[in-house]
């Protein structure tokens, strides 16, 4: 299931490049939160896949829940005249960097394990 988050990211980026949609300035905070929620979900899905704990239902519900809560924070903040969307931006930013760090470690460990396996196979072949 590693391919689902990657396919979603590629399709989203392709649609964004192909279509010519302009976002009004008043909605830019909502768009920034939606993009961060999407990236957080995709990177979380990749991390979960590397950890062999990926669940498609958790992936999809996480995306919509994160986006909804963040948009709600931004809306309430706009109504109160306070930039509450920054709380979501900070939270998603921290999660993004944590997911990236976990992915980097997971890929590094995976590559190291493959190298050790190849060395073991080559060592047995010499015997």
SULWO-V655307 format. One line per field, one symbol per residue. ss: DSSP state (a for helix, b for strand, c for the rest). phi: phi as a letter, one per 40 degrees, with the letter a starting at -180 (. if undefined). burial: # if it has 24 or more other C-alpha atoms within 12 Angstrom, else .. Layout:
BEGIN
ss = ???
phi = ???
burial = ???
END
This chain:
BEGIN
ss = caaaaaaaaaaaaaaaaaccccccaaaaaaaaaaaaaaaaaaaaaaaaaacccccaaaaaaaaaaaaaaaaaaaaaaaaaccccaaaaaaaaaaaaaaaaaaaaaaaaaaaaaaaaaaaaaaaaaac
phi = .ccccccccccccccccccbbbbcdcbccccccccccccccccccccccccgbcbdccdccccccdccccccdcccccccgbcccccccccccccccccccccdccccccccccccccccccccccc
burial = .#.##..##...................##.###################...#....#..##..##.###.###........##..##..##.##..##..#........................
END
